[in-house]
Amino acid sequence: MQGYIIDTKSVKDDDLIVSILTEDEVITSYRFYGARHSIINIGYKIDFELEITKSNIPRLRDVIQLGFPWILDPEKMYCWQRYLKLFYRHFKDIEHIDRFYYYNLENLEKLMEKQNALRSIIQSYVNLLEYEGRLHYDYECLLCENIIENNICLIRSLIPVHPSCSKSRIFEKKKIVELFEEKNLISFSDDEVEYLWNILLEGL
Ligand SMILES: [Zn+2]
């Protein structure tokens, strides 16, 4: 089986509880001496086997790390790990998930080979919001429920609001339309991308 590690928690000694996002589920597993093995780390893609034991958590074994071309790029890896960690909270107490999530991460992994990490992640996140039906193409302000005509502010989950209804950073509506409808970040400055990234870090 293959999957992405989205969380690790230390338990007694060097053991770890490892959460893995696979094609159709989020697996919680137990790894003996996991903390001693550098292949068990958030964001890593692994091939593994599960051993069913008497305890209620399967044992994680035969782990092989599957690398990506940019795995040694510390900046890309840092952003990727922070993004993957958010999936743990997003799927808390959920076991079965749609295949979309695994393949969307695989696509992101490839996108990051040629593109800036934050731009790639935000693009991928907009696809996720769209898939979950949470992308607000109607550009209706969450707070006053009127349509936003010109400038837009975005709050958590990239929900649009009027600049007069919120005190956050103002974007031209045209740019947000490009982002939502074409998944295109070309008109955004690095500073604006960083701002969107910080919204994302509040949670998927
Ligand atoms: Zn409003």
Boltz pocket constraint, residues with backbone or C-beta under 6 A from the ligand:
constraints:
  - pocket:
      binder: B
      contacts: [[A, 141], [A, 142], [A, 143], [A, 144], [A, 145], [A, 146], [A, 161], [A, 162], [A, 164], [A, 165]]
      max_distance: 6.0
